[in-house]
Amino acid sequence: MRTAGMLCLLACAAWAQQDSAPPTFEVASVKVAAEMSPMQGGGGAMRTFGCGKPDPALVRCTGASLKTLLMRAYGVEDYQIEGPAWISSERYDVMAKVPEGVPADKVPAMLQALLAERFGAKIHKETRTLAAYEMTLAKGGPKFAETDPTKLRTPPEPGSAAPPPQRRHTPPTLNEMPVGAIMFRMSRAGARTVRGNITIEQLVTHLTYVLDRPILDHTGLEGTYAIDFTYLGDENDGMGRRLPATVPPPVADPGDSRQSPDSDAPIATLFQALQQSLGLKLEAKKAPVEMIVVDSANKVPTEN
């Protein structure tokens, strides 16, 4: 009886261990991405590199850095990942098929395991108190309208052929942009323009890249809004020296007269433009932030 009981306990422990282990991808391809031409980004291009929107059936990342992959795997922002410089510069293509029936909340753990297996990525977590910003509504409230998706251009269906790109000398209007797309433009005169039909969460994500700091959203706004503002880059604006890990460096459009060195530049800083154009206020704060620290990883992954 004692032997039978021990065998039962061992079997139950094995089953429990199997249940606690995350499922694995049905098939996964991880490889170094082909070199990207700077013109693929363009001065006013939408964000087309990275991992895109989560798909319950497939993880697909194109030209993504290891930092971008870690962001998706651990559900964190750029500023929450620390490691060697190459994790932001080297690019990879990843395609992994999620087995049928696996719930979406299991996919991040599956991606964590895949990165550990293919890149040999070893990480640890720690909490640090970082300089941050708190976003609130300025006096008078928001100065932007909620977006009506029915009046906007709809993006092409997945798998359908996209129309060929057309060279244009003016940026798209808000009505020409699908919901969720963000346009960012940099001019030689120092102007930065941000435009899109986006949520405040998406705006905050963009601004964390720009300012390289956590931003705590205390606006209480949960809709999708028509956001459009222009500001003059300065030493507090990191876009002049760094870009999100999912975006190639922008290229000035020589056909756009507003990109010429003597064009009129806005006089508002980022903080002033947010308040004057959008009715949003950023105030400096301190906040505890959980960090993902990459202790070691391989530049060249095991492909298949």
Short mmCIF file of the C-alpha atoms (twelve columns), coordinates in Angstrom:
data_MODEL
# 
_entry.id   MODEL 
# 
loop_
_atom_site.group_PDB 
_atom_site.id 
_atom_site.type_symbol 
_atom_site.label_atom_id 
_atom_site.label_alt_id 
_atom_site.label_comp_id 
_atom_site.label_asym_id 
_atom_site.label_seq_id 
_atom_site.Cartn_x 
_atom_site.Cartn_y 
_atom_site.Cartn_z 
_atom_site.pdbx_PDB_model_num 
ATOM 1   C CA . MET A 1   0.000   0.000  0.000   1 
ATOM 2   C CA . ARG A 2   2.844   2.370  0.892   1 
ATOM 3   C CA . THR A 3   4.542   1.649  -2.464  1 
ATOM 4   C CA . ALA A 4   1.324   2.251  -4.364  1 
ATOM 5   C CA . GLY A 5   0.812   5.529  -2.487  1 
ATOM 6   C CA . MET A 6   4.319   6.698  -3.322  1 
ATOM 7   C CA . LEU A 7   3.829   5.854  -6.998  1 
ATOM 8   C CA . CYS A 8   0.560   7.792  -6.990  1 
ATOM 9   C CA . LEU A 9   2.258   10.820 -5.415  1 
ATOM 10  C CA . LEU A 10  5.089   10.711 -7.955  1 
ATOM 11  C CA . ALA A 11  2.645   10.407 -10.858 1 
ATOM 12  C CA . CYS A 12  0.536   13.291 -9.541  1 
ATOM 13  C CA . ALA A 13  3.645   15.440 -9.133  1 
ATOM 14  C CA . ALA A 14  4.691   14.649 -12.714 1 
ATOM 15  C CA . TRP A 15  1.230   15.534 -14.019 1 
ATOM 16  C CA . ALA A 16  1.255   18.795 -12.038 1 
ATOM 17  C CA . GLN A 17  4.672   19.671 -13.440 1 
ATOM 18  C CA . GLN A 18  3.443   19.021 -16.980 1 
ATOM 19  C CA . ASP A 19  0.359   21.168 -16.378 1 
ATOM 20  C CA . SER A 20  2.487   24.044 -15.048 1 
ATOM 21  C CA . ALA A 21  4.844   24.002 -18.052 1 
ATOM 22  C CA . PRO A 22  3.721   26.300 -20.894 1 
ATOM 23  C CA . PRO A 23  2.687   24.645 -24.170 1 
ATOM 24  C CA . THR A 24  5.121   24.937 -27.063 1 
ATOM 25  C CA . PHE A 25  4.607   26.334 -30.559 1 
ATOM 26  C CA . GLU A 26  3.530   23.820 -33.183 1 
ATOM 27  C CA . VAL A 27  6.345   25.076 -35.427 1 
ATOM 28  C CA . ALA A 28  8.685   28.055 -35.058 1 
ATOM 29  C CA . SER A 29  11.153  29.800 -37.366 1 
ATOM 30  C CA . VAL A 30  13.701  32.270 -35.954 1 
ATOM 31  C CA . LYS A 31  16.326  33.770 -38.247 1 
ATOM 32  C CA . VAL A 32  18.445  36.864 -38.783 1 
ATOM 33  C CA . ALA A 33  16.499  39.354 -40.908 1 
ATOM 34  C CA . ALA A 34  17.717  40.544 -44.284 1 
ATOM 35  C CA . GLU A 35  19.264  44.000 -44.230 1 
ATOM 36  C CA . MET A 36  16.611  46.720 -44.536 1 
ATOM 37  C CA . SER A 37  16.907  49.683 -46.865 1 
ATOM 38  C CA . PRO A 38  16.429  53.050 -45.123 1 
ATOM 39  C CA . MET A 39  13.868  53.946 -47.781 1 
ATOM 40  C CA . GLN A 40  11.641  51.173 -46.445 1 
ATOM 41  C CA . GLY A 41  10.950  53.411 -43.460 1 
ATOM 42  C CA . GLY A 42  10.419  56.732 -45.219 1 
ATOM 43  C CA . GLY A 43  10.049  60.080 -43.493 1 
ATOM 44  C CA . GLY A 44  6.310   59.672 -42.994 1 
ATOM 45  C CA . ALA A 45  5.903   55.901 -43.029 1 
ATOM 46  C CA . MET A 46  3.554   54.012 -40.780 1 
ATOM 47  C CA . ARG A 47  5.123   51.535 -38.412 1 
ATOM 48  C CA . THR A 48  5.454   48.375 -40.433 1 
ATOM 49  C CA . PHE A 49  8.403   46.685 -38.715 1 
ATOM 50  C CA . GLY A 50  8.132   44.714 -35.495 1 
ATOM 51  C CA . CYS A 51  5.524   42.290 -34.235 1 
ATOM 52  C CA . GLY A 52  2.304   44.087 -35.134 1 
ATOM 53  C CA . LYS A 53  -0.972  43.308 -33.409 1 
ATOM 54  C CA . PRO A 54  -1.209  40.102 -31.330 1 
ATOM 55  C CA . ASP A 55  -2.663  37.179 -33.293 1 
ATOM 56  C CA . PRO A 56  -4.096  34.239 -31.286 1 
ATOM 57  C CA . ALA A 57  -2.990  31.750 -33.958 1 
ATOM 58  C CA . LEU A 58  0.398   33.088 -35.057 1 
ATOM 59  C CA . VAL A 59  3.331   35.090 -33.720 1 
ATOM 60  C CA . ARG A 60  4.811   36.969 -36.684 1 
ATOM 61  C CA . CYS A 61  7.606   39.512 -36.286 1 
ATOM 62  C CA . THR A 62  9.501   41.071 -39.184 1 
ATOM 63  C CA . GLY A 63  12.780  42.917 -38.764 1 
ATOM 64  C CA . ALA A 64  12.267  42.951 -34.995 1 
ATOM 65  C CA . SER A 65  15.052  43.477 -32.485 1 
ATOM 66  C CA . LEU A 66  15.543  41.117 -29.576 1 
ATOM 67  C CA . LYS A 67  14.371  43.958 -27.343 1 
ATOM 68  C CA . THR A 68  11.102  44.116 -29.311 1 
ATOM 69  C CA . LEU A 69  10.675  40.354 -28.965 1 
ATOM 70  C CA . LEU A 70  11.292  40.590 -25.208 1 
ATOM 71  C CA . MET A 71  8.766   43.425 -24.969 1 
ATOM 72  C CA . ARG A 72  6.138   41.187 -26.584 1 
ATOM 73  C CA . ALA A 73  7.106   38.156 -24.499 1 
ATOM 74  C CA . TYR A 74  7.067   39.932 -21.129 1 
ATOM 75  C CA . GLY A 75  4.456   42.612 -21.806 1 
ATOM 76  C CA . VAL A 76  6.777   45.517 -20.950 1 
ATOM 77  C CA . GLU A 77  7.897   48.778 -22.553 1 
ATOM 78  C CA . ASP A 78  11.225  49.672 -24.140 1 
ATOM 79  C CA . TYR A 79  12.537  51.483 -21.051 1 
ATOM 80  C CA . GLN A 80  11.915  48.384 -18.911 1 
ATOM 81  C CA . ILE A 81  14.514  46.272 -20.721 1 
ATOM 82  C CA . GLU A 82  18.226  46.623 -20.075 1 
ATOM 83  C CA . GLY A 83  20.993  44.706 -21.806 1 
ATOM 84  C CA . PRO A 84  23.819  44.945 -24.336 1 
ATOM 85  C CA . ALA A 85  23.401  47.565 -27.073 1 
ATOM 86  C CA . TRP A 86  22.968  44.984 -29.850 1 
ATOM 87  C CA . ILE A 87  19.596  43.801 -28.522 1 
ATOM 88  C CA . SER A 88  18.186  47.056 -29.957 1 
ATOM 89  C CA . SER A 89  20.112  47.125 -33.240 1 
ATOM 90  C CA . GLU A 90  20.205  43.525 -34.556 1 
ATOM 91  C CA . ARG A 91  17.073  42.447 -36.463 1 
ATOM 92  C CA . TYR A 92  15.273  39.103 -36.677 1 
ATOM 93  C CA . ASP A 93  12.309  37.459 -38.394 1 
ATOM 94  C CA . VAL A 94  10.178  35.216 -36.205 1 
ATOM 95  C CA . MET A 95  7.181   33.120 -37.202 1 
ATOM 96  C CA . ALA A 96  5.639   30.692 -34.713 1 
ATOM 97  C CA . LYS A 97  2.337   28.805 -35.059 1 
ATOM 98  C CA . VAL A 98  0.213   28.535 -31.930 1 
ATOM 99  C CA . PRO A 99  -1.397  25.072 -31.515 1 
ATOM 100 C CA . GLU A 100 -5.164  25.034 -31.892 1 
ATOM 101 C CA . GLY A 101 -6.984  25.439 -28.592 1 
ATOM 102 C CA . VAL A 102 -4.130  27.144 -26.740 1 
ATOM 103 C CA . PRO A 103 -5.526  30.264 -25.001 1 
ATOM 104 C CA . ALA A 104 -4.039  33.653 -25.876 1 
ATOM 105 C CA . ASP A 105 -2.789  34.240 -22.339 1 
ATOM 106 C CA . LYS A 106 -0.380  31.291 -22.722 1 
ATOM 107 C CA . VAL A 107 1.379   32.725 -25.783 1 
ATOM 108 C CA . PRO A 108 3.690   35.172 -23.920 1 
ATOM 109 C CA . ALA A 109 5.131   32.328 -21.814 1 
ATOM 110 C CA . MET A 110 5.583   30.278 -24.996 1 
ATOM 111 C CA . LEU A 111 7.486   33.165 -26.576 1 
ATOM 112 C CA . GLN A 112 9.637   33.552 -23.455 1 
ATOM 113 C CA . ALA A 113 10.585  29.866 -23.711 1 
ATOM 114 C CA . LEU A 114 11.293  30.208 -27.443 1 
ATOM 115 C CA . LEU A 115 13.652  33.163 -26.881 1 
ATOM 116 C CA . ALA A 116 15.441  31.268 -24.129 1 
ATOM 117 C CA . GLU A 117 15.819  28.252 -26.424 1 
ATOM 118 C CA . ARG A 118 16.819  29.938 -29.687 1 
ATOM 119 C CA . PHE A 119 18.803  32.933 -28.349 1 
ATOM 120 C CA . GLY A 120 19.981  31.327 -25.122 1 
ATOM 121 C CA . ALA A 121 18.530  34.428 -23.456 1 
ATOM 122 C CA . LYS A 122 19.060  34.561 -19.705 1 
ATOM 123 C CA . ILE A 123 17.254  37.328 -17.848 1 
ATOM 124 C CA . HIS A 124 16.402  38.394 -14.318 1 
ATOM 125 C CA . LYS A 125 13.832  40.826 -12.959 1 
ATOM 126 C CA . GLU A 126 14.375  43.642 -10.501 1 
ATOM 127 C CA . THR A 127 12.402  46.668 -9.332  1 
ATOM 128 C CA . ARG A 128 13.912  50.129 -9.627  1 
ATOM 129 C CA . THR A 129 12.630  53.598 -8.795  1 
ATOM 130 C CA . LEU A 130 12.804  55.577 -12.020 1 
ATOM 131 C CA . ALA A 131 12.103  59.127 -13.113 1 
ATOM 132 C CA . ALA A 132 8.657   59.112 -14.729 1 
ATOM 133 C CA . TYR A 133 5.883   61.386 -15.940 1 
ATOM 134 C CA . GLU A 134 2.238   61.552 -14.934 1 
ATOM 135 C CA . MET A 135 -0.205  62.399 -17.734 1 
ATOM 136 C CA . THR A 136 -3.351  64.258 -16.680 1 
ATOM 137 C CA . LEU A 137 -5.929  66.514 -18.328 1 
ATOM 138 C CA . ALA A 138 -4.939  70.177 -18.375 1 
ATOM 139 C CA . LYS A 139 -7.346  72.896 -17.319 1 
ATOM 140 C CA . GLY A 140 -10.183 73.049 -19.843 1 
ATOM 141 C CA . GLY A 141 -10.012 69.345 -20.672 1 
ATOM 142 C CA . PRO A 142 -9.012  67.543 -23.885 1 
ATOM 143 C CA . LYS A 143 -8.794  69.467 -27.156 1 
ATOM 144 C CA . PHE A 144 -9.317  66.508 -29.480 1 
ATOM 145 C CA . ALA A 145 -12.393 64.669 -30.722 1 
ATOM 146 C CA . GLU A 146 -13.307 61.028 -30.333 1 
ATOM 147 C CA . THR A 147 -12.846 59.127 -33.593 1 
ATOM 148 C CA . ASP A 148 -15.769 57.659 -35.538 1 
ATOM 149 C CA . PRO A 149 -14.293 54.498 -37.153 1 
ATOM 150 C CA . THR A 150 -17.113 54.333 -39.727 1 
ATOM 151 C CA . LYS A 151 -15.820 57.526 -41.361 1 
ATOM 152 C CA . LEU A 152 -12.238 56.344 -41.723 1 
ATOM 153 C CA . ARG A 153 -10.389 54.369 -44.362 1 
ATOM 154 C CA . THR A 154 -10.340 50.701 -43.457 1 
ATOM 155 C CA . PRO A 155 -7.053  48.760 -43.653 1 
ATOM 156 C CA . PRO A 156 -6.809  45.880 -46.180 1 
ATOM 157 C CA . GLU A 157 -7.912  42.433 -45.075 1 
ATOM 158 C CA . PRO A 158 -5.102  40.148 -43.828 1 
ATOM 159 C CA . GLY A 159 -3.578  38.284 -46.756 1 
ATOM 160 C CA . SER A 160 -4.992  40.615 -49.400 1 
ATOM 161 C CA . ALA A 161 -2.724  42.485 -51.774 1 
ATOM 162 C CA . ALA A 162 -1.985  45.994 -50.552 1 
ATOM 163 C CA . PRO A 163 -2.137  48.816 -53.131 1 
ATOM 164 C CA . PRO A 164 1.266   49.882 -54.471 1 
ATOM 165 C CA . PRO A 165 2.840   52.736 -52.487 1 
ATOM 166 C CA . GLN A 166 2.381   56.177 -54.025 1 
ATOM 167 C CA . ARG A 167 4.876   58.970 -53.652 1 
ATOM 168 C CA . ARG A 168 3.207   62.025 -52.207 1 
ATOM 169 C CA . HIS A 169 4.415   65.440 -51.145 1 
ATOM 170 C CA . THR A 170 1.962   65.932 -48.296 1 
ATOM 171 C CA . PRO A 171 1.364   63.677 -45.265 1 
ATOM 172 C CA . PRO A 172 -1.940  61.790 -45.007 1 
ATOM 173 C CA . THR A 173 -4.840  63.474 -43.262 1 
ATOM 174 C CA . LEU A 174 -6.433  61.913 -40.196 1 
ATOM 175 C CA . ASN A 175 -9.376  60.752 -42.325 1 
ATOM 176 C CA . GLU A 176 -6.951  58.884 -44.597 1 
ATOM 177 C CA . MET A 177 -5.409  56.939 -41.706 1 
ATOM 178 C CA . PRO A 178 -6.901  53.698 -40.357 1 
ATOM 179 C CA . VAL A 179 -7.621  53.304 -36.667 1 
ATOM 180 C CA . GLY A 180 -4.499  52.438 -34.691 1 
ATOM 181 C CA . ALA A 181 -1.962  53.731 -37.239 1 
ATOM 182 C CA . ILE A 182 0.525   56.348 -36.046 1 
ATOM 183 C CA . MET A 183 2.390   58.640 -38.416 1 
ATOM 184 C CA . PHE A 184 5.588   60.266 -37.186 1 
ATOM 185 C CA . ARG A 185 7.508   62.803 -39.277 1 
ATOM 186 C CA . MET A 186 10.796  64.591 -38.623 1 
ATOM 187 C CA . SER A 187 11.834  67.641 -40.637 1 
ATOM 188 C CA . ARG A 188 15.284  69.080 -41.126 1 
ATOM 189 C CA . ALA A 189 14.058  72.231 -39.414 1 
ATOM 190 C CA . GLY A 190 13.517  70.271 -36.187 1 
ATOM 191 C CA . ALA A 191 9.740   69.831 -36.379 1 
ATOM 192 C CA . ARG A 192 8.228   66.581 -35.173 1 
ATOM 193 C CA . THR A 193 4.644   65.740 -36.149 1 
ATOM 194 C CA . VAL A 194 2.592   62.960 -34.571 1 
ATOM 195 C CA . ARG A 195 -0.756  62.048 -36.110 1 
ATOM 196 C CA . GLY A 196 -3.208  59.179 -35.773 1 
ATOM 197 C CA . ASN A 197 -6.612  57.861 -34.762 1 
ATOM 198 C CA . ILE A 198 -5.343  56.219 -31.608 1 
ATOM 199 C CA . THR A 199 -6.034  55.512 -27.958 1 
ATOM 200 C CA . ILE A 200 -4.362  57.409 -25.128 1 
ATOM 201 C CA . GLU A 201 -2.564  54.155 -24.337 1 
ATOM 202 C CA . GLN A 202 -1.025  54.196 -27.832 1 
ATOM 203 C CA . LEU A 203 -0.064  57.849 -27.443 1 
ATOM 204 C CA . VAL A 204 1.556   57.060 -24.090 1 
ATOM 205 C CA . THR A 205 3.479   54.181 -25.673 1 
ATOM 206 C CA . HIS A 206 4.793   56.508 -28.376 1 
ATOM 207 C CA . LEU A 207 5.776   59.170 -25.844 1 
ATOM 208 C CA . THR A 208 7.661   56.660 -23.694 1 
ATOM 209 C CA . TYR A 209 9.907   56.058 -26.720 1 
ATOM 210 C CA . VAL A 210 10.354  59.783 -27.235 1 
ATOM 211 C CA . LEU A 211 11.089  60.638 -23.608 1 
ATOM 212 C CA . ASP A 212 12.619  57.294 -22.633 1 
ATOM 213 C CA . ARG A 213 10.679  57.367 -19.362 1 
ATOM 214 C CA . PRO A 214 7.598   55.640 -17.960 1 
ATOM 215 C CA . ILE A 215 4.377   57.629 -18.348 1 
ATOM 216 C CA . LEU A 216 1.512   57.015 -15.930 1 
ATOM 217 C CA . ASP A 217 -1.836  57.605 -17.652 1 
ATOM 218 C CA . HIS A 218 -4.217  59.355 -15.249 1 
ATOM 219 C CA . THR A 219 -6.448  60.937 -17.895 1 
ATOM 220 C CA . GLY A 220 -9.317  58.456 -17.537 1 
ATOM 221 C CA . LEU A 221 -9.849  58.548 -21.331 1 
ATOM 222 C CA . GLU A 222 -10.627 55.135 -22.837 1 
ATOM 223 C CA . GLY A 223 -11.811 55.861 -26.391 1 
ATOM 224 C CA . THR A 224 -10.050 56.287 -29.731 1 
ATOM 225 C CA . TYR A 225 -9.206  59.883 -30.575 1 
ATOM 226 C CA . ALA A 226 -8.026  62.047 -33.470 1 
ATOM 227 C CA . ILE A 227 -4.547  63.066 -32.316 1 
ATOM 228 C CA . ASP A 228 -2.505  65.599 -34.285 1 
ATOM 229 C CA . PHE A 229 0.262   67.824 -32.923 1 
ATOM 230 C CA . THR A 230 3.612   69.274 -33.960 1 
ATOM 231 C CA . TYR A 231 6.461   70.383 -31.743 1 
ATOM 232 C CA . LEU A 232 10.074  71.471 -31.913 1 
ATOM 233 C CA . GLY A 233 12.575  68.799 -30.875 1 
ATOM 234 C CA . ASP A 234 15.011  69.701 -28.123 1 
ATOM 235 C CA . GLU A 235 17.360  68.023 -25.652 1 
ATOM 236 C CA . ASN A 236 14.371  66.460 -23.844 1 
ATOM 237 C CA . ASP A 237 13.148  64.844 -27.053 1 
ATOM 238 C CA . GLY A 238 14.913  61.544 -27.635 1 
ATOM 239 C CA . MET A 239 13.650  61.070 -31.195 1 
ATOM 240 C CA . GLY A 240 16.660  62.903 -32.541 1 
ATOM 241 C CA . ARG A 241 19.030  60.269 -31.146 1 
ATOM 242 C CA . ARG A 242 16.914  57.106 -30.784 1 
ATOM 243 C CA . LEU A 243 13.801  55.537 -32.255 1 
ATOM 244 C CA . PRO A 244 11.520  52.699 -31.132 1 
ATOM 245 C CA . ALA A 245 13.068  49.286 -31.650 1 
ATOM 246 C CA . THR A 246 10.284  48.522 -34.158 1 
ATOM 247 C CA . VAL A 247 10.988  51.466 -36.471 1 
ATOM 248 C CA . PRO A 248 13.864  52.001 -38.926 1 
ATOM 249 C CA . PRO A 249 15.422  55.501 -38.994 1 
ATOM 250 C CA . PRO A 250 13.206  58.009 -40.810 1 
ATOM 251 C CA . VAL A 251 14.351  59.478 -44.093 1 
ATOM 252 C CA . ALA A 252 13.544  63.065 -45.051 1 
ATOM 253 C CA . ASP A 253 11.337  63.283 -48.146 1 
ATOM 254 C CA . PRO A 254 13.091  65.593 -50.622 1 
ATOM 255 C CA . GLY A 255 9.761   66.271 -52.335 1 
ATOM 256 C CA . ASP A 256 8.236   67.728 -49.179 1 
ATOM 257 C CA . SER A 257 8.962   71.463 -49.066 1 
ATOM 258 C CA . ARG A 258 8.325   71.523 -45.332 1 
ATOM 259 C CA . GLN A 259 11.439  69.435 -44.834 1 
ATOM 260 C CA . SER A 260 13.751  72.179 -46.163 1 
ATOM 261 C CA . PRO A 261 16.221  73.722 -43.708 1 
ATOM 262 C CA . ASP A 262 14.688  77.212 -43.949 1 
ATOM 263 C CA . SER A 263 11.061  76.143 -43.488 1 
ATOM 264 C CA . ASP A 264 9.133   77.573 -40.562 1 
ATOM 265 C CA . ALA A 265 9.534   75.425 -37.455 1 
ATOM 266 C CA . PRO A 266 7.100   75.312 -34.521 1 
ATOM 267 C CA . ILE A 267 8.177   77.105 -31.370 1 
ATOM 268 C CA . ALA A 268 6.378   74.834 -28.904 1 
ATOM 269 C CA . THR A 269 8.329   72.156 -27.031 1 
ATOM 270 C CA . LEU A 270 6.828   68.682 -26.686 1 
ATOM 271 C CA . PHE A 271 5.397   69.506 -23.254 1 
ATOM 272 C CA . GLN A 272 3.930   72.809 -24.477 1 
ATOM 273 C CA . ALA A 273 2.475   71.229 -27.623 1 
ATOM 274 C CA . LEU A 274 0.761   68.466 -25.635 1 
ATOM 275 C CA . GLN A 275 -0.929  71.070 -23.454 1 
ATOM 276 C CA . GLN A 276 -1.658  73.679 -26.136 1 
ATOM 277 C CA . SER A 277 -2.761  71.310 -28.923 1 
ATOM 278 C CA . LEU A 278 -4.204  68.367 -26.980 1 
ATOM 279 C CA . GLY A 279 -5.052  69.651 -23.504 1 
ATOM 280 C CA . LEU A 280 -2.786  67.058 -21.881 1 
ATOM 281 C CA . LYS A 281 -0.288  67.764 -19.127 1 
ATOM 282 C CA . LEU A 282 2.915   65.912 -18.216 1 
ATOM 283 C CA . GLU A 283 4.427   66.311 -14.749 1 
ATOM 284 C CA . ALA A 284 7.662   64.748 -13.500 1 
ATOM 285 C CA . LYS A 285 7.263   61.976 -10.895 1 
ATOM 286 C CA . LYS A 286 9.147   59.019 -9.412  1 
ATOM 287 C CA . ALA A 287 7.712   55.533 -9.831  1 
ATOM 288 C CA . PRO A 288 8.741   51.937 -9.012  1 
ATOM 289 C CA . VAL A 289 9.247   50.011 -12.263 1 
ATOM 290 C CA . GLU A 290 9.880   46.304 -12.796 1 
ATOM 291 C CA . MET A 291 12.907  45.865 -15.068 1 
ATOM 292 C CA . ILE A 292 13.887  42.954 -17.325 1 
ATOM 293 C CA . VAL A 293 17.690  42.683 -17.307 1 
ATOM 294 C CA . VAL A 294 19.301  40.600 -20.063 1 
ATOM 295 C CA . ASP A 295 22.288  38.871 -18.469 1 
ATOM 296 C CA . SER A 296 23.352  37.071 -21.649 1 
ATOM 297 C CA . ALA A 297 22.064  36.123 -25.107 1 
ATOM 298 C CA . ASN A 298 23.399  35.007 -28.482 1 
ATOM 299 C CA . LYS A 299 23.383  37.403 -31.440 1 
ATOM 300 C CA . VAL A 300 22.858  34.553 -33.896 1 
ATOM 301 C CA . PRO A 301 19.844  32.427 -32.925 1 
ATOM 302 C CA . THR A 302 19.340  28.740 -33.547 1 
ATOM 303 C CA . GLU A 303 17.054  28.957 -36.576 1 
ATOM 304 C CA . ASN A 304 14.938  25.793 -36.841 1 
# 
